Amino acid sequence: MVAKRNATTGEAPLPVEAPRSVAIAARGVATGQDFAELMSALMSDVIEQRVSTDVANAVCNAGGKLLQVVTMQYKYGKQAQEPRPAFKLVG
């Protein structure tokens, strides 16, 4: 793992933990639960400064587009005779 060095004191580098959201994103986002877990982990990563705000912004923008796709699928997709699953992103 990459370590940051304290520039003012020259002390030993502090270990930087990997962002939790990376592991969730690597598994893929296929359900509403996956999306919620990713966004929750991303918020924690930003607060703990494990992810830059630029990366978080890009993920949030992509997540918004993903939710728009789901909305369009429900609005304009085929009408099923059976009840719809609880928010599934992939077909």
N, C-alpha and C positions, 0 to 999 in steps of 0.2 A: 504494500500500500504506500502511496505517496505521503511523505511527511513534510510538514511546514516547519521552517526554521525561524526561531524568534530573532529578528534582525537587530533589535535594540540591545538585547542582553547576550546574544550568541549562545544561548542555552541549547541543549539537545533538542532535536526536532520532536514535535508532538505528533503522535500517530493520528491520521485522519481516517475515520471509518468510511466505508463505502456507503453511498446513499441507499436507503431501503427501497426507494421507488424504482431503482434500476432492476432489482430482482423481480419485482412485480411486472414491470414493463417487459422484461425478457420472457416471462411466461406467456405474455399476450393478454389483451383485453378483449374478452368475448362476452361477458355478461355485465349487468349493472353492478353486481357485487365486485367484480374485478375492477371496474371503473372507480367505484367508491374507494376501494382499498388503495388504488394507485394515487388518487387525488389526496387522500388522507396522508399517505406516506410522503407524497411530494410536499405537502404543507409542512410536515415535520422536518423534512430535509432542508427546506428553505429557511425555516426558523433556526435550525441548528447550523446553518451555513455550509451544508454538505453539497448543495446544488446552487448554482448561480441564479440570479433573478432572470437573466436572459433565457436560460434553459427552462426554468419554470414557466415563463411566459409562453415560450414555444409549445410546451406540453399542454398548457391550458388552452391555447388557441386550437391545437390539433384535437383536444378533447371536445371542445365546443363543436367543431366540424363533425366529429364522430356522433355526437348527440343529435345534430341536425339530420344526419343520415338516418338514424333510428326513427326520428320524428316523421321523416318523409316516407319511410317504409310502412309505418303504422297508418299514416294518412292516405297514401296513394297505393299501397300494396294490395295484393289480393285479399279479399275478405274471407277469412277462414270460418268454417262452420263450428269448429271447436274453440274453446277459450284460448287466448294467446298466452304464450309463456311469459313469465315475469321478466321482461326486458332482456332480449337476446340480441347481440350485435351482429352475429354472423349467421348465415343461412344454412 
